[in-house]
Amino acid sequence: MTESTNKDEAPSPRPPVDLDITVAHPARVYDYWLGGKDNFAADREAAEQAIEANPMILPGVRTNRAFLRRAVSYLAGEAGVVQTHRWRPGPGDLSSDQEITGWCGVARKS
């Protein structure tokens, strides 16, 4: 996709997203494990198969998210970081790094 360099021109429209909800996606599976709503039947089925194969996956996922909360809270609070970058792919949820910095009362630069 080529973006227009002329500020008076409208940007080129984005091509349609090729979203196949019949195939599980890792980000949506993770969303399901965290209790999110941005997942489909294929994602839930894959998530349950993974849990069956490895029952410790849920504690691991929750531990990972707890670490993210602690790390972002520290950076946004004590370390004074005022700008974050959403580095992980996939849908956001109420536990995202942006929400965590909001909980810390940190003003974010755009």
N, C-alpha and C positions, 0 to 999 in steps of 0.2 A: 504494500500500500504506500502510495506516495502522498505526502501531505503537501498542501499548497504553501508556497512561500509568500504569496501576495496576501496581505492582511485583509484586503477588500473581497477576496474570493472566499467562497464557502469551502470548508475542507471536504476532501473526497469522502464519499460515504464508505463506511467499513463494509467489507464483504460479510455475508451472513455467516453466523457461527454454525459449525457443523457439530451439533450436540446429539449424541446417540445415547439416550437414556436407558437403552437395553443392555449397555455395557458398563460395568462398574468403573468408577474413576476413584483413584486413591484419595483425593481431597474430599469427595463426598462420602466415602467409606469412613474416613477420619471424622467427618462431621457427624455421622451416625453414631460412632463410638462415643462422641462427646455429648450426645443427646440433642444434636441440632435438627433442623427441619429441612435443610437444603440437600436432600438426598432422594434417591428413587429406589424402586423395588430391587433393581439389579445391585445397587450399592448396599442395601440392607442385607440381601442374600449373601453377597461376598463378605460382608462384615461378620455375619453370623458364622459362615464357614471358617473364617479366620479365628474367631473365638473358639469354635469347636476344636480346631487344630492346635490352638495355643491359648488356653484359658487365661494365661497371665498377660495377654495383650491389653486388656482393658486397664489393669493397674498401671501398666507401662505408659499407655496413652495419657492417663490422668496425671501420672507423675511428670510426664513431659510437659503437659499444659501448666501444672503447678510451678514447674521450674520457669516457664516462660513468664508467668505472672510475677514471680519473685524477681527475675532478672529485669523485666521492664519496669516494675515498680521501683527497684533500686536505681536504675538508670534515670528514670523520669523524676524521682524524688530526691534521693541523697546526692546522686552524681550531677543533677541539674541538666540533664539532656532535655532539650525542648523540641527536638525534631526527631521523628522516627521514620523508618522506611518499612513498608509492608513487604517483606522479603519472601514470604511463603505464598505459594499459589493456592488457589481454591477459595471457596466462599468464606466470608468472614462470619463471625458469630459473636455473641456477647462477651466472649473471653478473648477477643482479639487484642493485639498489642495497642491498637488505637483506643479501644475501650479502657484498657488498663491504664494508659497514660491519662485518660479522662478521669478515672477514679482517683488518680494521684493529684488532680487539680492542676495539672501542668498545661500551660498555654502552648499550643502547637503552632509552629510556623508552617505555612503552606508551601 
